[in-house]
Amino acid sequence: MKPSLPLVLVVMLAFAASSCQKLIDKKKEQIAMEFITTHDWYVEQYLDGEVDVTSEFTNYVFHFNTDYSVTGVRANEVHTGTWQPEITTISIISQFATAPAPISKLNGTWKLKDSSTEFVKAEMPGTNGKKVLRLRKKE
């Protein structure tokens, strides 16, 4: 028995919609990758619950690479980690496995809350309440 024409169309449309969504997700990932890897960044604000620990990150500069590595540099200190964008959940996972504080405070899954071409604001639950991280593009 031959499938009816409407059933074939439904299957074809479902496949096309799935393919289109994959293309859209891929384009979003490409845009996010270009946005974050094109410049160096610094911590403009870091709140750990009600405590402002931004000053702990003074003079650190971060560079996100297209191979999903990230480096944090301050004077002669260099800390290497990884980052992974999660387009579907609008978040970034960062991990500095061997870095001491304050760099280790960046480890975790950060949910993006706001951004522009100059900054990214993200949040993550913490033991002292919500952590808020704001990265600004370095000029």
DACORWO-V677048 format. One record per residue. N is the residue number from 1. RES is the residue in one letter. SS is DSSP state (A for helix, B for strand, O for the rest). PHI is phi in degrees with one decimal (none if undefined). PSI is psi in degrees with one decimal (NA if undefined). Layout:
# DACORWO-V677048
n->(N:N)
res->(RES:RES)
ss->(SS:SS)
phi->(PHI:PHI)
psi->(PSI:PSI)
This chain:
# DACORWO-V677048
n->(1:2:3:4:5:6:7:8:9:10:11:12:13:14:15:16:17:18:19:20:21:22:23:24:25:26:27:28:29:30:31:32:33:34:35:36:37:38:39:40:41:42:43:44:45:46:47:48:49:50:51:52:53:54:55:56:57:58:59:60:61:62:63:64:65:66:67:68:69:70:71:72:73:74:75:76:77:78:79:80:81:82:83:84:85:86:87:88:89:90:91:92:93:94:95:96:97:98:99:100:101:102:103:104:105:106:107:108:109:110:111:112:113:114:115:116:117:118:119:120:121:122:123:124:125:126:127:128:129:130:131:132:133:134:135:136:137:138:139)
res->(M:K:P:S:L:P:L:V:L:V:V:M:L:A:F:A:A:S:S:C:Q:K:L:I:D:K:K:K:E:Q:I:A:M:E:F:I:T:T:H:D:W:Y:V:E:Q:Y:L:D:G:E:V:D:V:T:S:E:F:T:N:Y:V:F:H:F:N:T:D:Y:S:V:T:G:V:R:A:N:E:V:H:T:G:T:W:Q:P:E:I:T:T:I:S:I:I:S:Q:F:A:T:A:P:A:P:I:S:K:L:N:G:T:W:K:L:K:D:S:S:T:E:F:V:K:A:E:M:P:G:T:N:G:K:K:V:L:R:L:R:K:K:E)
ss->(O:O:O:O:A:A:A:A:A:A:A:A:A:A:A:A:A:A:A:A:A:A:A:A:A:A:A:A:A:A:A:A:A:A:A:A:A:O:O:B:B:B:B:B:B:B:B:B:O:O:B:B:O:A:A:A:A:O:O:O:B:B:B:B:O:O:O:O:B:B:B:B:B:B:O:O:B:B:B:B:B:B:B:B:B:B:O:O:O:O:B:B:B:B:B:O:O:O:O:O:O:O:A:A:A:A:O:B:B:B:B:B:B:B:B:O:O:O:B:B:B:B:B:B:B:B:O:O:B:B:B:B:B:B:B:B:B:O:O)
phi->(none:-80.8:-66.3:-71.0:-58.0:-60.4:-65.0:-62.1:-63.1:-61.3:-63.6:-64.0:-66.1:-62.4:-63.6:-63.6:-62.6:-62.9:-64.7:-63.2:-63.1:-64.4:-65.3:-63.8:-61.3:-65.3:-66.3:-60.2:-63.3:-63.3:-64.5:-62.6:-62.0:-62.3:-60.1:-84.2:-93.2:-81.1:-133.6:-88.3:-133.5:-135.5:-81.4:-84.4:-154.5:-141.7:-109.5:-109.1:68.3:-90.8:-96.3:-88.0:-112.4:-54.1:-61.9:-64.4:-101.2:-55.2:72.5:-79.2:-124.3:-115.7:-127.4:-96.2:-105.4:-69.1:-88.5:68.9:-97.5:-141.8:-121.2:-115.8:-125.8:-144.5:52.2:-92.6:-84.9:-133.9:-120.2:-109.9:-146.2:-127.9:-142.8:-144.6:-76.0:-119.5:-61.9:-66.8:-103.5:51.7:-144.9:-131.7:-100.5:-122.4:-147.4:-112.5:-58.3:-112.8:-79.3:-80.9:-65.2:-88.1:-58.1:-63.0:-69.0:-86.6:-68.3:136.6:-103.6:-101.8:-85.0:-70.3:-113.5:-161.6:-164.7:-146.8:-76.6:-114.5:-151.6:-136.0:-115.0:-137.4:-134.6:-153.7:-64.9:-139.3:-70.2:-100.5:115.4:-69.4:-93.1:-124.4:-122.7:-125.3:-100.5:-120.2:-67.0:-80.9:-76.1)
psi->(134.1:140.6:147.7:153.6:-43.8:-38.1:-42.1:-43.4:-41.8:-45.4:-44.0:-41.8:-39.6:-43.8:-43.8:-42.7:-41.8:-43.7:-41.3:-42.5:-38.7:-39.7:-41.3:-46.1:-39.8:-40.5:-41.4:-43.2:-41.3:-43.2:-44.9:-41.6:-46.8:-41.4:-47.7:-27.0:-6.0:-22.4:167.4:156.4:155.4:160.0:110.7:-31.8:138.8:113.0:128.8:90.6:-123.3:-3.6:124.9:113.0:20.7:-40.0:-22.9:-20.4:7.9:132.3:3.6:138.1:135.0:138.5:123.2:129.2:157.9:-15.0:12.9:22.1:158.4:141.3:140.4:123.5:135.0:116.0:-118.7:0.6:132.7:123.2:128.6:139.5:-164.6:158.4:151.3:119.0:141.2:92.2:-42.8:-29.7:1.9:57.4:168.8:132.4:125.2:146.1:117.9:86.1:-38.8:5.9:143.4:175.3:145.2:-10.4:-37.0:-18.5:-12.0:-8.7:134.6:-171.8:114.6:120.1:120.7:129.4:-26.9:152.4:160.9:-167.8:-3.4:-20.6:164.6:131.3:130.6:158.3:155.4:141.6:145.9:173.2:-24.7:12.2:-165.8:133.8:136.8:126.0:129.3:116.0:138.8:141.7:131.9:133.9:NA)
